Amino acid sequence: MTLRLPFALGLVVLAGFQPSAFAMKASETTLTLTTEATPFADASKTLRPAASTAPADLELDPAMVYQEIKGFGGCFNEKGWTALQLLPDGGQEVLAALFAPDGLARFNICRVPVGASDYAESRYSLAETPDDFALKDFSIERDRERLIPYIKAAQRLQPALQLWGSAWSPPAWMKTNKESDSGAMRAEPEVYDAYARYLLKFAQAYRAEGLPIMALCPQNEPGTLTDYPSCDWTGEQLRDFIRDHMGPVFAKEGGPAIWLGTINQPELAKYIEPTMADPAAARHVSALGLQWFALEIAPECARRWPDLMIAQTETECGNRHWEPGYRRDAAPNDWAYGAYTWGKIRAFLAAGASIYEAWNMVLDSKGRSIGSRTHWPQNALVTVDFATRQATYTPAFWAFAHFSHFVSPGAHRLAQRGPWTETLAFRNPDGSVVVALSNQEKQPRELIVALGATRQTVSLPPQSFATLVLPPVDR
C-alpha cells in the first residue's frame, strides 16, 4: 500500500517521522527500515552484535573508495507545480519532505527543462518566432508562471540547491520538421550558432532570477522520437555542435558547464564516442548524462574516461507498460516500482554515477503527459489526488530517501565484499558509513555486516529497504 494522509496531520505523523530523530551523531549506530506498510521506521533496537568469528554476509573496506557522490534530486516540471498548488498548504509540506536539509529526501541537485518537457502543461519554447536567429524575441516569461515559482519554493528550503538544464526540443524552427515533437536538429552552422546562444540566454536569464544553472545538456534523449517534445541528433552533430558552437560560445561568455547527454540508449559508439574521440570537442565536456538503458555502458564510460563525472539524469519513470497486469489508466506507483527504483539507484551508483535523479518528483495520480498516442502514464515520488487534494508518498519516494537522506554530498562509495549483493555502502565526509540494504525476497533475512572489528546482525523483513549507519572507523 502507499501512504495517504490528510495534510492537517503533518510530517510528524507521516510514518512517525521526526527530523530530529534522524539528526544522528557520527558516533551512533542506527537502522532505518521501510516495508510497504511502515515506511522509514527507526529499527535501531533490532540491531545485535555478531560474534567476531561469524562469517560476514557483507564486509566493508573503508580504506578503498570509489567516486564521490554529488547528490540526489529530480526534475522540475510544470505539472508538478500544478499538482502541488491543489494541496491545502500549497505544497509546502511536500516540498519540505523533498528539499529541507532536515527533511526526508534532502534533495540537493535538480534538473530544469529548457522549454517544454513532456510534463509541461503545453508545448512551448523560449524563442517562438520563426527564423529569429538573433533571438530578439527570446523570453522566459512562460517559465515565470509555474516553473520558476516551483524552483524558488525548493530553493527557499534548500539554499544550496544546484540546478542543471536540458532541452527536450529546440525551437521548432530549428528542426527539420518545424514541429516541437519528433524531427531532427538542422545541421546548418547558423542554426547551431543560434541554438548555442539560445541555451546560453536560458542560463543567463535564470541567473538573473537568482537561479544559477551549473550545467546544460544539448538534448534530452536523442533518438527517442515520439508524440511529445523531442528531437533527433546524430553523434556527429553533437560533436560538431559542442566543438564549434556551444563550447566556444560558453567559454567566451562564461556559460555553465557542458554535459554530454542525456543519453538513454546503450549506444556508446553512436552518441558518445564521436565527441569524446575528438579532443577539440571533448575538452568542453565535464560530465556524461546517462539514463535508462544507458546503464549498460556506464561502467565502460567510467573506465575509459575516469576524470569525467557520470550523472544519472533520469530514473526509469514507470512500471514497464508491456508487463502483464499493467494498468493503462494510471501509473502503478506500487511497491514493485519502488523496489525496481531502489535497484536502479544501486546499479547506477555501483557503475560509477555521482548523481542520481528521479524524473517527476510530483504529479497528479493519473500521471498523464502532454503526449497521448504512445506515451504511457508515468510514476512520481509524490502523487496528488485532484479529487481529495491529498498527497501520497509512493514506494519510490522511500527508495530514494533510503539513499538521499543518509548519503551526504561529498561522500564516497566504499568497496565491499561478500555474498549479499543487494547493497551499496558509502563513507560520509564526517567519517560515518552508510549501508543501503534491500531484501525483496518473500522470507525475512538476517545479515552480518562487518566494518573493521565491528560486526552487526541486521534483520530485514520480506520486501523491505533499510539503511544502516555506522560510526567512523580508523582507516
Residue, then its C-alpha position, 0 to 999 in steps of 0.5 A: m500500500t502507499l501512504r495517504l494522509p490528510f495534510a492537517l496531520g503533518l510530517v510528524v505523523l507521516a510514518g512517525f517521522q521526526p527530523s530530529a530523530f534522524a539528526m544522528k551523531a557520527s558516533e551512533t549506530t542506527l537502522t532505518l527500515t521501510t516495508e510497504a506498510t511502515p515506511f522509514a521506521d527507526a529499527s535501531k533496537t533490532l540491531r545485535p552484535a555478531a560474534s567476531t568469528a561469524p562469517a560476514d554476509l557483507e564486509l566493508d573496506p573503508a580504506m578503498v573508495y570509489q567516486e564521490i557522490k554529488g547528490f540526489g534530486g529530480c526534475f522540475n516540471e510544470k505539472g508538478w507545480t500544478a499538482l502541488q498548488l491543489l494541496p491545502d498548504g500549497g505544497q509546502e509540506v511536500l516540498a519540505a519532505l523533498f528539499a529541507p536539509d532536515g527533511l526526508a529526501r534532502f534533495n540537493i541537485c535538480r534538473v530544469p527543462v529548457g522549454a517544454s518537457d513532456y510534463a509541461e502543461s503545453r508545448y512551448s519554447l523560449a524563442e517562438t518566432p520563426d527564423d529569429f536567429a538573433l533571438k530578439d524575441f527570446s523570453i522566459e516569461r512562460d517559465r515565470e508562471r509555474l516553473i520558476p515559482y516551483i524552483k524558488a519554493a525548493q530553493r527557499l528550503q534548500p539554499a544550496l540547491q544546484l540546478w542543471g538544464s536540458a532541452w527536450s526540443p529546440p525551437a521548432w524552427m530549428k528542426t527539420n520538421k518545424e514541429s516541437d515533437s519528433g524531427a531532427m536538429r538542422a545541421e546548418p552552422e547558423v542554426y547551431d550558432a543560434y541554438a548555442r546562444y539560445l541555451l546560453k540566454f536560458a542560463q543567463a536569464y535564470r541567473a538573473e532570477g537568482l537561479p544559477i544553472m551549473a550545467l546544460c545538456p544539448q538534448n534530452e534523449p536523442g533518438t527517442l522520437t515520439d508524440y511529445p517534445s523531442c528531437d533527433w541528433t546524430g553523434e556527429q552533430l553533437r560533436d560538431f555542435i559542442r566543438d564549434h558552437m556551444g563550447p566556444v560560445f560558453a567559454k567566451e561568455g562564461g556559460p555553465a558547464i557542458w554535459l554530454g547527454t542525456i543519453n538513454q540508449p546503450e549506444l556508446a559508439k553512436y552518441i558518445e564516442p564521436t565527441m569524446a574521440d575528438p579532443a577539440a570537442a571533448r575538452h568542453v565536456s565535464a560530465l556524461g548524462l546517462q539514463w535508462f538503458a544507458l546503464e549498460i555502458a556506464p561502467e565502460c564510460a567510467r573506465r575509459w574516461p575516469d576524470l569525467m563525472i557520470a550523472q544519472t539524469e533520469t530514473e526509469c519513470g514507470n512500471r514497464h507498460w508491456e508487463p502483464g497486469y499493467r494498468r493503462d489508466a494510471a501509473p502503478n506507483d506500487w511497491a514493485y516500482g519502488a523496489y525496481t527504483w531502489g535497484k536502479i539507484r544501486a546499479f547506477l551508483a555501483a557503475g560509477a554515477s555521482i548523481y542520481e535523479a528521479w524524473n517527476m518528483v510530483l504529479d497528479s495520480k493519473g500521471r498523464s503527459i502532454g503526449s497521448r498516442t504512445h506515451w504511457p502514464q508515468n510514476a512520481l515520488v509524490t502523487v496528488d489526488f485532484a479529487t481529495r487534494q491529498a498527497t501520497y508518498t509512493p514506494a519510490f519516494w522511500a527508495f530514494a530517501h533510503f539513499s538521499h537522506f543518509v548519503s551526504p554530498g561529498a561522500h564516497r562509495l566504499a568497496q565491499r565484499g561478500p555474498w549479499t549483493e543487494t547493497l551499496a555502502f558509502r563513507n560520509p565526509d564526517g567519517s560515518v558509513v552508510v549501508a543501503l540494504s534491500n531484501q525483496e525476497k518473500q522470507p525475512r533475512e538476517l545479515i552480518v555486516a562487518l566494518g573493521a572489528t565491528r560486526q552487526t546482525v541486521s534483520l530485514p523483513p520480506q520486501s523491505f529497504a533499510t539503511l544502516v549507519l555506522p560510526p567512523v572507523d580508523r582507516 
